[in-house]
């Protein structure tokens, strides 16, 4: 993967004294809650991990196909196109298409940007897509205000690449070139959640939570204090021994202490984390395991909203970047399309009704529907568009049908001789 470029760039930058980027590869933020947030440990939070995995894997599973627009306004599928093989099956020799798409969306969703280097073959077509760590790439502008990408090499130095050599997927941003870093924007929110996770672990794992404590009248000897402390830890330390009764010496006072997780609102605060991650990542709460506001009536509508408002913006961004970068200047009316109808495969009844409406209204043919189900075509007879015969134009609704033209009765047939009726044909 661009090995010669890395070696030449490393030698050049050693000679010019440039060794590393202005910003470190590893981004970190110290939150006001006292915890450190990085792109890596943000995924240790269950809701944030689940939301990130949900959105990225949902888009990665969509079929990604190549089409060409025809002169009559229609389109035709090019399943054997090299670009479809790269995007759908194998973008490079080390990754599957699903893994690359999932990684690309995960980078753009959490770090704001994804970059993949576009490697060309000898014919000028795209040969490979190599994903890059987002922190290693910087979009910059030269003296003529032209955009280029500076890629920092792990072994030192950097390479400057033109926009045509970088597949850049990004989310919402201020300049339209780079996306906002979601983890950085959500740093305080994630820091509070991280602090709560650590506090919960310490609360149950390290705390000696007793229901009663004993105050001695007389100060014990050092050996006696060590003995009581050792016995205390053996009996009461750990979550399984919480709220046990302590037996002390004669004359000791007993006092109730301690605070339950409910009293400290740990459960409610952790439930709130799901809603926070849902807002930052655009994943519906019921898909993150929060069913407190989900019912049988609204969960289907929430799933549709997840596709329409949360996934479709990413689908459009991916398609448009691929259309710009994957076919070169002589694109020949080629373009890519992600098939979001694949989400209907999870609901047999909804899928059957959807196909029925397409077929009866002449929108799709039998072969079109069979292709959506990955079934074989049935031949040319399956390419016929059909509609219901009961349908008519709106301008003809309410009009009387024209009266039928009377038909003159036919002349009566001449009488047949005896025996002709039964075909005997006997003459006497």
Residue pairs with C-beta under 8 A, 6 or more apart in sequence:
1 92
1 117
1 119
1 128
1 130
2 117
2 119
2 130
2 159
5 159
6 153
6 155
6 157
6 159
9 153
9 157
9 158
9 159
10 153
10 155
10 156
10 157
11 157
12 157
13 19
13 156
13 157
13 158
14 156
14 157
18 157
18 158
19 156
19 157
20 152
20 156
21 136
21 138
21 150
21 152
21 158
23 135
23 138
24 135
25 133
25 135
25 136
25 152
25 154
26 38
26 135
27 38
27 39
27 135
27 181
27 183
27 184
28 36
28 37
28 38
29 36
29 37
29 38
29 184
29 187
29 191
30 36
31 37
31 187
31 188
31 190
31 191
31 192
31 194
31 195
32 188
32 191
33 188
33 191
33 192
33 194
33 195
34 191
34 195
35 191
35 194
35 195
35 198
36 191
37 183
37 187
37 190
37 191
37 194
38 183
39 110
39 111
39 135
39 183
41 194
42 48
42 110
42 183
42 186
42 190
43 49
43 52
44 194
44 197
45 190
45 193
45 194
45 197
45 273
45 277
47 193
47 273
47 274
47 276
47 277
47 278
47 288
48 190
48 193
48 277
48 280
48 281
50 277
50 283
50 288
50 289
51 277
51 278
51 280
51 281
51 282
51 283
51 287
51 288
52 106
52 109
52 110
52 281
53 106
54 281
54 283
54 287
54 288
55 105
55 109
55 281
55 282
55 283
55 310
55 311
55 314
56 101
56 102
56 103
56 105
56 106
56 109
57 102
58 311
58 343
59 101
59 102
59 105
59 311
59 314
59 315
59 318
59 338
60 98
60 99
60 101
60 102
60 105
61 98
61 342
62 315
62 338
62 339
62 340
62 342
63 88
63 338
63 339
63 342
64 84
64 87
64 88
64 97
64 101
64 336
64 337
64 338
64 339
65 77
65 79
65 84
65 88
65 336
65 337
65 338
65 339
66 77
66 78
66 79
66 81
66 83
66 84
66 87
66 334
66 335
66 336
66 337
67 75
67 76
67 77
67 78
67 334
67 335
67 336
67 337
68 75
68 76
68 78
68 332
68 333
68 334
68 335
69 75
69 333
69 335
70 76
70 333
78 84
78 334
81 334
82 125
82 126
83 126
83 322
83 326
83 327
83 334
83 336
84 336
86 97
86 126
86 128
86 129
86 326
87 97
87 101
87 322
87 326
87 336
88 97
89 96
89 97
90 96
90 97
91 97
91 100
91 116
91 128
91 129
92 100
92 128
92 129
92 130
93 128
95 103
95 131
100 116
100 129
100 131
101 318
103 114
103 131
104 114
104 116
104 131
104 167
104 169
104 318
105 114
105 169
105 314
105 318
106 114
107 113
107 114
107 115
107 131
107 134
107 169
108 114
108 169
108 170
108 171
108 179
108 314
108 317
109 171
109 182
109 281
109 314
110 182
110 183
110 281
111 134
111 135
111 181
111 182
111 183
112 134
112 170
112 171
112 173
112 178
112 179
112 180
112 181
112 182
112 184
113 134
113 137
113 168
113 169
113 170
113 171
113 178
113 179
114 131
114 134
114 167
114 168
114 169
114 170
115 131
115 132
115 134
115 137
115 149
115 151
115 166
115 167
115 168
116 129
116 130
116 131
116 132
116 166
116 167
117 129
117 130
117 132
117 151
117 161
117 165
117 166
117 167
118 126
118 128
118 129
118 164
118 165
118 166
118 167
118 325
118 326
119 126
119 127
119 128
119 129
119 130
120 126
120 127
121 127
124 328
125 328
126 326
126 328
129 167
132 151
136 151
136 152
136 153
136 154
137 149
137 150
137 151
137 152
137 166
138 149
138 150
138 152
139 147
139 148
139 149
139 168
139 177
139 178
140 147
140 148
140 149
140 150
141 147
141 148
142 148
147 163
147 177
148 160
148 161
148 162
148 163
149 160
149 161
149 162
149 163
149 165
149 166
149 168
150 158
150 159
150 160
150 161
151 158
151 159
151 160
151 161
152 158
153 159
164 325
166 325
167 321
167 322
167 325
167 326
168 321
169 317
169 318
169 321
170 177
170 178
170 179
170 317
171 179
171 180
171 182
171 317
172 179
172 180
173 179
173 180
174 180
182 280
182 281
183 190
185 280
186 276
186 280
189 276
189 280
193 273
193 276
193 277
196 266
196 269
196 270
196 273
199 266
200 261
200 266
200 270
203 209
203 261
203 264
203 266
204 239
205 238
205 239
208 232
208 233
208 236
208 237
208 238
209 236
209 239
209 242
209 243
209 258
210 236
210 242
210 243
210 244
210 246
210 257
210 258
211 242
211 243
211 244
211 245
211 256
211 258
212 245
212 246
212 254
212 255
212 256
212 257
213 246
213 254
213 255
213 256
213 257
214 246
214 247
214 248
214 249
214 252
214 253
214 254
214 255
215 252
215 253
215 254
215 255
216 248
216 249
216 251
216 252
217 251
217 252
217 253
218 251
220 228
232 246
235 241
235 244
236 242
236 244
236 246
242 258
243 258
246 254
248 254
261 267
271 290
271 292
274 285
274 288
274 289
274 290
275 285
275 290
277 283
277 288
278 284
278 285
278 288
278 290
282 309
282 310
283 306
283 310
284 302
284 303
284 305
284 306
284 310
285 292
285 293
285 294
286 293
286 294
286 299
286 302
287 303
287 306
294 302
307 340
307 343
311 340
312 340
315 338
315 340
318 338
319 335
319 336
319 337
319 338
322 336
323 331
323 335
323 336
326 336
327 334
327 335
339 372
341 354
341 372
344 350
344 351
344 354
345 351
355 364
355 369
355 372
357 363
358 364
358 368
358 369
359 365
359 366
359 369
359 386
360 386
360 387
360 388
361 387
362 385
362 386
362 387
363 385
364 385
365 382
365 383
365 384
365 385
365 386
366 378
366 382
366 383
366 384
367 377
367 378
367 382
367 383
370 376
370 377
370 378
370 382
371 377
419 425
419 426
419 427
